[in-house]
Amino acid sequence: MPKNTIRKITFIGAGNLATNLALALAAKGFEIVQLYNRGKKAGQLLAQKTGAAYISDLKKLSSQADLYILAISDDCLESVSKQVRVGDKLIVHTSGSINMNILKNSSENYGVFYPPQTFSREHPVSFKGAPVCIEANSGKSEDLLRIFALSITHNVHLVDSDQRKTIHLAAVFANNFTNFMNAIAEDLMEKEGLDFGILYPIISQTAANAQYKNLFQLQTGPALREDKRVIENHLAMLRNNPEYRNVYNLITKMIIQHKKTKG
């Protein structure tokens, strides 16, 4: 069975999440025992920053860690998990969409440590207050993960795999798609020689509004007003960019329909 506390950690992966999480844990006094990554340069760099031993062969995984964290892409999880055997040590993945049972052959004790947050190696994100969703195959492992998560954030949630998938889907809309909308706005502004910074206040206010409930009540704009003249003018402006035009048209229609059905 896993120990009563988690102090020693091994990371598999050195991407955006692994970098932010490993640095946050090292700063909290956790010992990063080993760090595996296929890419030598990124792996060695993160290992150096966290005091870990870098390895490029999963067969060299030490048995000394209390927790093994697979912070890798969803596409790689299955193949990598098949190569990892850690006995009864606790092992988790960090995916928002993969069932925790993918780890059932890696250890007797397994689970998920999923932070629904956007991470970047270039711009580290603080875990203070960041949400972390946990799941485990036993009550003891669940308690271990909860206490572990609470060491870096107070915002810890116990969810099952289906709930986690819903959180991940919602996060794609709230973060990934929203960021792409801003990227479109940036492109439109820059093509006309305009400073994208003009939109910073409205972007900030939109983000601030997300703290309220019933967000559609805060919806504004020509689609909500069904201002056909403005909508048609915008579509005309996008005539040379059919992709942006299709996005604009689809979302406009959805807002109008949402207004009619849900008010």
C-alpha positions as CSV (number, residue, x, y, z in Angstrom):
1,M,0.0,0.0,0.0
2,P,1.2,3.6,-0.5
3,K,2.8,5.4,2.3
4,N,0.8,7.8,4.6
5,T,2.5,10.8,3.1
6,I,3.9,11.9,-0.2
7,R,7.3,13.6,-0.1
8,K,9.3,12.1,-3.0
9,I,8.0,12.4,-6.6
10,T,9.0,11.2,-10.0
11,F,7.8,13.0,-13.1
12,I,7.2,11.4,-16.5
13,G,7.1,14.3,-18.9
14,A,8.6,17.8,-19.1
15,G,6.0,19.7,-20.9
16,N,4.0,22.8,-19.9
17,L,2.1,21.2,-17.0
18,A,5.0,19.1,-15.8
19,T,7.2,22.1,-15.7
20,N,4.8,24.3,-13.7
21,L,3.9,21.5,-11.3
22,A,7.4,20.3,-10.7
23,L,8.7,23.8,-10.0
24,A,5.8,24.5,-7.7
25,L,6.4,21.2,-5.7
26,A,10.1,21.8,-5.5
27,A,9.5,25.2,-4.2
28,K,7.3,23.7,-1.5
29,G,10.1,21.4,-0.4
30,F,9.1,18.2,-2.1
31,E,11.9,16.0,-3.5
32,I,11.7,15.5,-7.2
33,V,13.6,12.1,-7.4
34,Q,13.6,11.6,-11.1
35,L,12.4,13.2,-14.3
36,Y,11.9,11.2,-17.5
37,N,11.3,12.9,-20.9
38,R,11.9,11.7,-24.4
39,G,13.3,15.1,-25.4
40,K,16.7,15.3,-23.7
41,K,17.1,19.0,-23.7
42,A,13.8,19.8,-22.1
43,G,14.1,16.9,-19.7
44,Q,17.6,17.8,-18.5
45,L,16.6,21.5,-18.1
46,L,13.7,20.8,-15.9
47,A,15.6,18.1,-13.9
48,Q,18.4,20.7,-13.3
49,K,15.8,23.3,-12.1
50,T,14.2,20.9,-9.7
51,G,17.2,18.9,-8.5
52,A,16.0,15.7,-10.1
53,A,18.0,13.0,-11.8
54,Y,17.2,13.0,-15.5
55,I,16.5,9.6,-17.2
56,S,15.8,8.8,-20.8
57,D,14.9,5.2,-20.3
58,L,11.7,4.2,-18.4
59,K,13.4,1.0,-17.4
60,K,15.6,3.1,-15.1
61,L,12.7,4.3,-13.0
62,S,13.6,4.3,-9.4
63,S,11.4,2.6,-6.8
64,Q,12.2,5.3,-4.2
65,A,9.4,7.8,-5.1
66,D,6.1,8.0,-3.2
67,L,4.2,9.3,-6.2
68,Y,4.7,8.9,-9.9
69,I,3.1,11.7,-12.1
70,L,2.5,11.0,-15.8
71,A,2.2,14.6,-17.2
72,I,2.2,13.7,-20.8
73,S,-0.2,14.1,-23.8
74,D,-3.3,12.0,-24.0
75,D,-2.0,10.3,-27.1
76,C,1.0,9.0,-25.3
77,L,-0.7,7.9,-22.1
78,E,-1.6,4.3,-23.1
79,S,1.8,3.4,-24.6
80,V,3.8,5.0,-21.8
81,S,1.6,3.5,-19.0
82,K,2.2,0.0,-20.4
83,Q,5.9,0.6,-19.8
84,V,5.6,1.7,-16.3
85,R,5.3,-0.7,-13.4
86,V,5.7,0.7,-9.9
87,G,4.3,-2.1,-7.7
88,D,2.0,-0.6,-5.0
89,K,3.3,2.9,-5.3
90,L,0.8,5.6,-6.1
91,I,0.7,6.7,-9.8
92,V,-1.5,9.3,-11.4
93,H,-2.0,10.9,-14.8
94,T,-3.0,14.6,-15.3
95,S,-5.4,14.2,-18.2
96,G,-8.8,15.8,-18.2
97,S,-10.3,13.2,-20.6
98,I,-8.7,9.8,-20.0
99,N,-10.2,7.3,-17.5
100,M,-8.0,6.6,-14.5
101,N,-8.2,2.8,-15.2
102,I,-5.6,3.2,-17.9
103,L,-3.2,3.0,-15.0
104,K,-4.6,-0.2,-13.4
105,N,-1.7,-2.3,-14.7
106,S,1.0,0.2,-13.7
107,S,0.3,-0.1,-9.9
108,E,-2.2,-1.4,-7.3
109,N,-2.8,2.3,-6.4
110,Y,-3.6,4.8,-9.1
111,G,-5.6,7.9,-9.8
112,V,-5.8,11.3,-11.5
113,F,-4.4,14.7,-10.6
114,Y,-6.0,17.1,-13.1
115,P,-5.7,20.9,-12.8
116,P,-8.1,22.6,-15.3
117,Q,-5.8,25.4,-16.0
118,T,-3.7,26.6,-18.9
119,F,0.0,26.3,-18.5
120,S,3.1,27.6,-20.3
121,R,6.8,26.9,-19.8
122,E,7.6,30.5,-20.8
123,H,5.0,32.1,-18.4
124,P,4.8,30.0,-15.2
125,V,1.4,29.9,-13.5
126,S,1.0,29.9,-9.8
127,F,-0.9,27.0,-8.3
128,K,-2.0,29.1,-5.4
129,G,-5.8,29.0,-5.6
130,A,-5.7,27.0,-8.9
131,P,-8.3,24.2,-9.1
132,V,-7.2,20.6,-8.9
133,C,-9.5,17.7,-9.6
134,I,-8.5,14.4,-8.0
135,E,-9.7,10.8,-8.3
136,A,-8.3,7.5,-7.0
137,N,-9.1,3.8,-7.0
138,S,-9.2,3.6,-3.2
139,G,-10.1,5.7,-0.2
140,K,-6.6,5.6,1.1
141,S,-5.1,6.8,-2.2
142,E,-7.8,9.4,-2.5
143,D,-6.9,10.8,0.9
144,L,-3.2,10.8,0.0
145,L,-3.9,12.8,-3.2
146,R,-6.2,15.2,-1.4
147,I,-3.6,16.0,1.3
148,F,-0.9,16.3,-1.4
149,A,-3.0,18.6,-3.6
150,L,-3.8,20.8,-0.5
151,S,-0.1,21.4,-0.1
152,I,-0.1,23.7,-3.2
153,T,-3.7,24.9,-3.4
154,H,-6.9,25.1,-1.3
155,N,-9.0,24.6,-4.4
156,V,-9.3,20.8,-4.5
157,H,-12.2,18.8,-5.9
158,L,-13.1,15.1,-5.7
159,V,-14.6,14.2,-9.1
160,D,-15.2,11.0,-11.0
161,S,-14.0,10.3,-14.5
162,D,-17.3,11.4,-16.2
163,Q,-17.4,14.6,-14.3
164,R,-13.7,15.3,-15.1
165,K,-14.5,14.8,-18.8
166,T,-17.3,17.4,-18.5
167,I,-14.9,19.8,-16.8
168,H,-12.4,19.3,-19.5
169,L,-14.9,19.9,-22.3
170,A,-16.2,23.1,-20.6
171,A,-12.6,24.2,-20.1
172,V,-12.0,23.9,-23.9
173,F,-14.9,26.3,-24.5
174,A,-13.9,28.7,-21.7
175,N,-10.2,28.7,-22.4
176,N,-9.0,27.2,-25.7
177,F,-11.9,28.6,-27.8
178,T,-11.9,31.9,-26.1
179,N,-8.2,32.3,-26.6
180,F,-8.6,31.5,-30.3
181,M,-11.4,34.1,-30.6
182,N,-8.9,36.6,-29.1
183,A,-6.3,35.4,-31.6
184,I,-8.7,36.2,-34.4
185,A,-9.4,39.6,-33.0
186,E,-5.6,40.2,-32.8
187,D,-5.2,39.2,-36.4
188,L,-8.0,41.5,-37.6
189,M,-6.5,44.4,-35.7
190,E,-2.9,43.8,-36.8
191,K,-4.0,43.5,-40.5
192,E,-5.3,47.1,-40.3
193,G,-2.3,48.4,-38.4
194,L,-4.2,48.7,-35.2
195,D,-2.9,48.2,-31.7
196,F,-4.5,45.0,-30.2
197,G,-4.0,46.7,-26.8
198,I,-7.1,48.8,-27.5
199,L,-9.1,45.6,-26.7
200,Y,-7.4,44.8,-23.4
201,P,-10.0,46.5,-21.2
202,I,-12.9,44.7,-22.9
203,I,-11.1,41.4,-22.7
204,S,-10.4,42.0,-19.0
205,Q,-14.0,42.9,-18.3
206,T,-15.3,39.9,-20.1
207,A,-13.0,37.7,-18.0
208,A,-14.2,39.5,-14.8
209,N,-17.8,38.9,-15.8
210,A,-17.2,35.1,-15.7
211,Q,-17.5,35.2,-11.9
212,Y,-21.2,35.7,-12.1
213,K,-23.9,33.2,-12.7
214,N,-26.3,33.1,-15.7
215,L,-23.7,34.5,-18.0
216,F,-26.0,34.8,-20.9
217,Q,-27.7,37.6,-19.1
218,L,-24.5,39.6,-19.6
219,Q,-24.4,39.0,-23.3
220,T,-24.2,42.1,-25.4
221,G,-23.6,42.9,-29.1
222,P,-25.3,43.0,-32.4
223,A,-26.3,39.3,-32.4
224,L,-28.2,39.7,-29.1
225,R,-29.9,42.9,-30.5
226,E,-30.5,41.1,-33.8
227,D,-29.1,44.2,-35.5
228,K,-29.1,42.8,-39.0
229,R,-27.5,45.9,-40.5
230,V,-24.4,45.6,-38.3
231,I,-24.3,41.9,-38.7
232,E,-24.4,42.1,-42.5
233,N,-21.8,44.8,-42.5
234,H,-19.4,42.6,-40.4
235,L,-20.0,39.7,-42.7
236,A,-19.2,41.8,-45.7
237,M,-15.9,42.9,-44.0
238,L,-15.0,39.3,-43.7
239,R,-15.8,38.3,-47.3
240,N,-12.1,37.7,-48.0
241,N,-11.7,35.5,-45.0
242,P,-14.3,32.7,-45.2
243,E,-13.1,30.9,-42.1
244,Y,-13.6,33.9,-39.9
245,R,-16.8,34.7,-41.7
246,N,-18.2,31.2,-41.0
247,V,-17.2,31.4,-37.3
248,Y,-18.9,34.8,-37.0
249,N,-22.0,33.6,-38.8
250,L,-22.3,30.4,-36.7
251,I,-21.9,32.1,-33.3
252,T,-24.3,34.9,-34.3
253,K,-27.0,32.4,-35.2
254,M,-26.4,30.5,-32.0
255,I,-26.7,33.6,-29.8
256,I,-30.0,34.6,-31.6
257,Q,-31.3,31.1,-31.1
258,H,-30.2,30.9,-27.5
259,K,-32.0,34.2,-26.8
260,K,-35.2,32.8,-28.4
261,T,-35.2,29.5,-26.5
262,K,-33.8,30.5,-23.1
263,G,-34.0,34.3,-23.0
